[in-house]
């Protein structure tokens, strides 16, 4: 099983992340000593701190103490399961409580397992390995369903769900949110001139160049359709979004992919529309962000393509319905 977990970790390019949540530092130090050689460890000493960390780092597994001041482990787990961003994270309870009633309460709260205190190191490592393997296998097959096979980016279905999820996240936290709508200039002419196989290679190369500019785990880069891409940037305002959009254009320009039929350049170029909202409101909708980004993308095309248009912010209080 350990070999399977290593292969799954290698495929996604990072070690599994484990969050340790216990109000007793000695228990955190013990679990950390047992697990740090194999996993990336994060630590929290309260339920509230655990929930905040989960939204930032999205761990693959949580080891949760049951008895904590403030929010106890059961209550923390219930809240995590009510949040679309964290409901898929398995929670193993660490507890000295061993009655059937306690176990039922833990499973009702959304936990997947119990480990009794005092902690047995062999048992802890075996249970963590089992549940992390199941989690990463589930993630792997789920990612296949939401990944565009040609470019390796997320597909439109994943984009739609991520936009709704990240919108709610920024609404709760009062953080800004931005969206980039990206189009390859004169791509139909590229296909007509070079052929569809060359067009597919161009799409894959451009997608790889775009993806290389986004390093935060919660950013979403997707193939929106055809030669169009979209990037969701939670907790990013207009200045950061414009800077990233320009970096994306530059990274594709550096590829120097010949485009003999382009009216904008001798190489493949991008047009990008950028839109931002300072803080999503309760009466607004993600469609407003898409509408503004699309409007700016069309303006970039109208101005001659191979450029970025943005800076305008969506009115978070005004819902917009797309046609």
Buried (B, 14 or more C-beta within 10 A) or exposed (E): EEEEBBEBBEEEEEBBBBBBBBBEEEBBEBBBEBBEEBBBBBBBBBBBBBBEBBBEBBBBBBBBBBBBEEBBBBBBBBBBBEBEBBEBBBBBBBBEBEEEEBBEBBEEBBBBBBBEBEBEEEEBBEBBBBBBBBBBEEBEEEEEEBBBEEBEBBBBEBBBEBBEBBBBBBBEBEBBBBBBBBBBBBBEBBBEBBEEEBBEBBBBBBBBBBBEBBEEEBBBBBBBEEBBBBBBBBBBBBEBBBBBBBBBBEBBBEBEBBBEBBEBBEBBBBBBBBBBBBEBBEEBBBBBBBBBBBBBBBBBBEEEBBBBBBEBBBBBEEEBEEE
